[in-house]
């Protein structure tokens, strides 16, 4: 697609994100959107194995060491100081911070560097969103105050569902708030794939192996379904995340792998193979999602979706249309949904086709890119000269 007729040539955007793999897997379309506007793109992140993938978009990568798991304020303050120096050296016009930790670090750093134009992208509330009751409410109130404390009049907020802004005290219709269809999906790369034979009903979870993703609920639901005589098999694709306190121990995954009907396959880069071999995309999340990419990938490949009634998941999946939406933390309800699908191949086919159609109505990479381009343009006065340097 040709570049936008409106140009920000001569200006620079700096993305701040904790991990290079996270940017490479979810946010390359945003880097491409910025480039289409003429923005020079820099990504500041902890560099591991994905630098070349990011640089292939034309972006510059600057390493920053910041451990996601650490809550040490001294460490966080040191990272903010480092980042402020980078932002000054890069002469950033926009600082786009992705996810909570990067927003806090990047917001403070942008303040130190004197940069007012900021985008705070809340890709889900993580453990704050998954927490319930008084503790959850207090945590969200604290986050609300922190976000306002590091905001400027030129700060914009990017959310992936309508629930998250409300939980943080924002009106989703506020002009400072922009909603996008998650990270977006390339419908030409992820295309409908013929279903494998039934039975058994083959169900896959493609996610980091975290308790918050409800992987244990998937295991328990398949156990219950098989006890009821349903021909259901579960494959788990993903690995533990050592930087996440909700990571599932590898010993637990290996023990599940020994059970009948359950396989832990580890990490995969071949999503097409996953959906060639499976009928249902499952994500029984406990909450904290933005809009899960795994559901977008499964939907784009024409797979029925089964998920829980939490923000982000219910944004994409409508119960009875694209799949099933069951109560959170309810393995028996999840088992009921799987048993019903195992006995009704026509519904599996119908829901998979509906899921593919759903992705094409606002959840593609191009949809996300055009929305983000409008957001970046809103940060500048059209009468202001584009190039300051």
N, C-alpha and C positions, 0 to 999 in steps of 0.2 A: 504494500500500500504506500502511496506517495506521502511525503511529509506533510504535516498540517500547514495550511496556508498562513496561519499565524505563527510567527517565529519568536523564540526566545534566544536566538543566536547571540553568543557572546556571554551568556550567563552560565552559572554552574550550579548543579545540584549535588549534594553529598548525602548518600544513603548511609545510615548507621544501623548495623544489625550485628547481633552477637556472634553468629556462626556463618561461615561462607556456604556451608551445605544448605542452610535454611534459605539464604538468598537465592542460591542456584536452583533449588527445587520449587520455590514459590514465587519469586519476585523479578525474574528476568523480564517479564512483560512490562513492568514498570520502568525498568532501565531503558527498554526499547521505546516506550512511550515518551520518556524524557528526551531521548535522542531525536525522535521524530519532530519534537518542538525546537530542536536546535540546541538544547541544553547540553553542556559538557557534563559527563557523569563520572563521579568517583564513589566507590563503595569502601567504607571503612568497616572492617570486620576482623574477627579472629580467623586467620588463614590456616586451613588444614589441607584439603585435597581438591578444592573446587575453584581455585583461583583462575585457571585457564578457561573454565566454562563461563565465568563472569566476564573475563577479559574479552572473550569472543564476541560479546555484544558491543565492544568498543569502549567499555568502561575501564577506568583506572582502579586498581585495588590497592588500598593502603592497610597494612596489618595493624591491628590493635588487640592487645592481650587483655581480655576481660572475662573472667570465669563466671558463667551463668549461675552456678550453684552457690557461689559465695555471696553472703549478705554483709560482709565486713564493710562498714562505712568508710574506713580508711582506704581499703582497696578500691571501693567505688569512687571515692574522691580523687584518688590517684589516676584512675582511668579517665575521669571527667577532665582532669587537668591535661592529660596526654591528648585527649580528643580535642579540647579547645585549641591547643597548639596546631593540630592537624587542620582544623577548620579555618584558622587564620591563614595558615600557609596555603591552603587550597583556595582561599578567597571565595568561600561558598556564598551563594545568593539564597539558596534554599537548603535547609537541613531536614531530611526526611528520615524519621526514626521509626524503626519497625519492632513492635512488641514492647511489653512493659519495661523490661530492664533497659533496653536501648533507649526508650523514651526518657526514662529518668536520667540516665547518664548523658544522653545526647541533649536533653533539654537544659541541664545545668551547663554543659559545655558550650552550647549555643549562646547562653546568657553571658558566659565568660568571654566568648569571642565577639559579642555584640551583634549577633545575627538574629533578626526578628522574624524572618519568614521561616516558619517551621510547619512540618506535617507530622502529626503523631498518629501512626497507624496502629490501632489496637486490633491485632489479629486473633483476638480471643482473650478472655480474662484469666486463662490458665487456672492455677489452683485457687485464685480469688473467686473465679466464677463457679468452680466446683464446690466450694465451701457453702454450707447451708446454715440457717439459723443466725443466732446473734453474732457469732464469730465472723461468718460470711458478711453480714451487714456492716460490721465494724471495719472489716478489711476494705470493703468497697467504699465506705465513707472516707477512709484514710487515703485511698487511691484518688478519690475525687478531689480532695484537698491538694494532694501533691500535683495532680495534673494542672489545676488552676494556678498553683504556685509557680509553675515553670512555663506558663503560657504568656503570650504577647497578644496584641490586637491583631497580629498577622499570623496567628496560629490556626491551623485547620486540623480537623480530626477525621480520620478515615476508619470506618468500621465495616465489618463483613456481615453483620446482621442487625436487625432493628432492636433486639433486646439489650445488647451491650451498652449502647449510648444511654438508654433509659436507666440502666443499673448504675451508671456513673453520673447521673443527674443531667444528661444532655437531652434536648429535644431532637429526635431524628430529622425533623424538618428545619432545624436551625441551619442557616446558610453556611455556618462554620463546619457543619457535619456533612460528610459525604459517605454514601453507602456503595460498596462494590460487591460483585458476585464472587467473593473469595479471591483466590489467586487467579481465577480464570482457567479455562482449559482450551487446548487447541483441538477443535473437533475434527481436524484432518489427520492429526497424529493419533488421537484416540477415537477409533471408529467402531461401529457395531461389529461384533464377532459372533459367528454361529454358536449356539449353545451346545455343550456336550450332551451325550445321551443321559436320560433320566430313567430309573433311579440309578444311584443315590442322588439326593440333592446335595450338591457340593457348595459349601459356604466358605468364603474367605474373609479374613480380617487382614487388611494391609495398613499397618500403622507402627509407630514406635511401640515397643512392648512396655507399656505403662499401665499401672493400676487405673489411672484416670481415664484411659481409653476403654475401660471395661472389658479387657481381654479375658479376665477371669470369669466374667458374666457370660461371655461367649462359650467358654469351656463348659461351664455349669449348664447352660441352656442346651448344648448339644448332648451332654450326658443325659439330661432329663428327656430330651426328644428320643434318644436311642432306647432308653428304658421303656418308653411307650411304644416301641416297635417301629418308629419312623426310620427310614433309610436316609440318614443325614450324616455328612462328613464335614469336618472343619479343618481348614488349613490356616496357619498363622504365618504371615509374612512380615518380618521386621525383627529388630534387635533391641536389646535394652539400651537406654540412654544414660550413661554414667553421670552426666551433668544434671540429671533430673532426679529429685528426691523421690518421685513416684515410680521409679524404674522397677520392673519386675526382675528378680534375680534369675540368672541363667539356669541355676539348678531347678527352679520351679518350672521354667519352660521345658527343660529336658524331661522332667517328670511327667508333664502333660503329654509330651511327645510319645511316651510309652503307653498311653491309654488308647484303647480301640476307637477308631474313628477320628482321632485328633493327631495332626501333624504340625510340628514347628519347622518351617522351611528356612528360617533365617531371613537375611536381607535379600531383596531382589531389585534389579533394575529393569526387569522385563515384565512390565505391567500387562502387555498384550498376552504373554503366556499365562499369567495369572487368570485372566478372564476367558481365555480359551478353555481353561480347565475347570472353571467354576461358574455356578449359576447365580449366586447371590453375593452382593457386597454388604458386609456386616460391619457396623461400628456402634457398639453399645456404650457409647461415651457416658461418663458421669458428669460431664459439663466442662466449661472453660474453653469450648471451641470457638473459633471465628466462623469459618465455613469450611469444613474438612475437605482437603483436596482428595482424599481417598474416595469420598462419596462422589465427587465430580468425575474422577477417573472411571469409577465403576459405572456411573450413569452414562457417560459418553460412550462406553463400550457396550451399552445396551443391557446392563444387568439390573435386576430388581434390587432395591435398597432396603435394608432393615436397620433401623437405628432407634435412638431414644429421644424422648421429648425434652430436649435441652436446646438452648440457643445455638444457632448455627445449623445444627442437624435438621431441626424442623423448618428452617428457612428454605432448604432445598427440597426436602421430602414431605409430601402430603400423604397422610395415611390413606391407604386404599387406592392411591393413584400410581405414584412412582414406587411404592413399596409399603412397608409397615413402619409405624412409629409407635413404640411401646413405652410404658413408664420407665423412668430411670431406676436402676438398681433392682430390677425385677426379672430375675432369671426365669421363673415359671412363665411369665408373659412372653418373654423372648422365645422360650421353648414352644409355646402355643403357636406363635407366628411361624416358626420353622416347620412345625408339624403340618400346619395348614398348607404351606407352600409345597412341602414334599409330596402332598397328595393332590396337587392341583397344578400340573405343568402349564396349562393354558394361562393361568394367572401369572406365573413366573415370566412367561413370554410377554404378556400384555404390559406388565409393570416395567419390564426392561425397555420396551419400546417407548413407553411414556417417560421414563427417566432420560432417555436420549433426547427426546423432544424438549424436555424441561431444561436441559443444559443449553440448548440453542436459543433460549429466550431470556438472555441477560447474564449468562454465566460463562461466556467464552472469553478467551484472552483479549480478543478485539474489543468486546464490551468493556472489560476492565481498563484497557489501555485508553479508550476514548474518555471514559469517566475520569481517569487520573489526569489526562491532558487538560481537561476542563478545570480540574482542581489546581493544577500548577499555574494555568493562565490567570485564575482568579486572584493569585497572590501579587499580580503586577498591575499597575495603572497603565492602560494602553497608551497614554500620552507620554509615559516615561521612556527615555531612550533605552534601547535594549542593551547596548554595550557600555559598561562603565569603565572598562580598563583599556 
